[in-house]
Amino acid sequence: MTASAHRHELYTVEQVRALDRRAIDTLGIPGYELMQRAAAAALVCLRQHWPQARRIAVCCGPGNNGGDGFLLAALAREAGLQAEVIALGDSRGDDAIHARHAFEQGGGVAHPWAGQVLPEADVLVDALFGTGLQRALAPDVAALVRRMHDTGRPILALDVPSGVNADTGEVPGQAVHADVTVTFIAAKRGLYTGQAPGYVGRVQWEPLGLPEALWQGFTPDAVLLPPRTLPPRPRQAHKGDNGHVLAIGGEHGTAGAIRLCGEAALRGGAGLVSVATRAEHLVALNSARPELMAHAVDGPQALEPLLRRATVLAVGPGLGQGAWGHALWLTALDAGLPMVLDADGLNLLSREPRQLPDRVVLTPHPGEAARLLGTDTAAIGKDRFAAARALAQRHGAVVILKGAGSLIADPEGQVAICPWGNPGMASGGMGDLLTGIVAALLAQGCDAWDAACLGAGLHARAGDLATRDEGERGLIATDLLLPLRRLLNGKAP
């Protein structure tokens, strides 16, 4: 196994520090040598992304992240580039001080930051703070970051964009908007979820030539989902082999939500899809999508025969929280079938906690997650990892905590991050699609964890493919259905 095998592994800041200590104390690689390797990797990254750059300005903090920056500037000067350094005070720590001296002994000058105009540069480098900063930037540092943005020049961040919490993805104040982030030794989990995706740009992981022994015995805190799909079906397959999804919802005025859920279940490969909804929606559903078997359900008695034929339930899209929705919700839970709970299915669960059946996937957005945990959305955003794990453990179910960098968690604490998706997907109906897709995967035999991971990945990748030609703004939920089908059949990247 080589170091590249670990590129999908994500670590906490504490774990990264332990890896650093192991490299120094056990593998015998001095900290200063690690700093030199990081600087060399950063220069290669910079030249890969901006090959025409001739002038760089490196903003260096007082610690080891600043030391990486000083050595990068020194290497850039040796390579014939013009490299200016703006320093936040004196360097601290032996390695950082050594790096600064190396830069200055090579003829470089460190200009102290005092609110001045930044030097002309083709690329700016953020080497202000590394993984350790978990608070808002101080006012003088925030002013420097604003000045960096005012230049309009691209920014390379070393390890972590300053102001981004590398553990949680929270951005408590001003932060660097990087075009590229080159992160060293191990990928930090906070770079891929929450607010962080809006700041990191493209993330490039550099293992610094460290041996496989560094990672032995270390279990990552989370993993990035790899692109996956289902295997081809056997030629003799029939619709009964692929399950029967029953989508329950569509209170007065919300036919669209349950139709989107049902249609996504069809496009997700379920053999049969039924819809239990209000009678007023039948004509619209039958005319728009005749493949959906739509049934008028006015209460639990009408729902029970449909439950007996179903293998998987999708409960919540457009369900409402009134008497009708509540009665259907209770009846569905009592059926004990595998299910996906979304939208009002989750809101009802927050009001009335119940023991859930096996093979259940919950798909909350941060607001729904906050209600389920009895907190607010700000608390969810402060630590999405803790929130997802708490939800999964509390309800004994697999959870997809939606948002930028959706998290998938199970009751044992396993977490995966979906690295795809885009802002165009922040529009009505996208969650209804996800519910239907995950239900279809459960119906085709996936366990709850695989259905959630594969479903979240397919949903997000379909969203990305749907924006390829027309862009993100104006994307609607049904735009994802054709790319989804292509992905499921291995016809798209």
Secondary structure by P-SEA (a helix, b strand, c coil): ccccccccbbbcaaaaaaaaaaacccccccaaaaaaaaaaaaaaaaaaacccccbbbbbbcccaaaaaaaaaaaaaaaaccbbbbbbccccccaaaaaaaaaaaaabbbbbcccccccccccbbbcccccccccccccaaaaaaaaaaaaacbbbbbccccccccccccccccccccccbbbbccccccccccccccccccbbbbbccccccccccccccccccccbbbbcccccccccccbbbbbbbbbccccaaaaaaaaaaaaaacccbbbbbccccaaaaaaaaccccbbbbbcccccaaaaaaacccccccccccccaaaaaaaaaaaaccccccccaaaaaaaaabbbbbccbbbbbbcaaaaaaaacccaaaaaacaaaaaaaaaaaaccccccccccbbbbcccbbbbbbccccccccccaaaaaaaaaaaaaaaacccaaaaaaaaaaaaaaaaaaaaccccccccccccaaaaaaaaaacccc
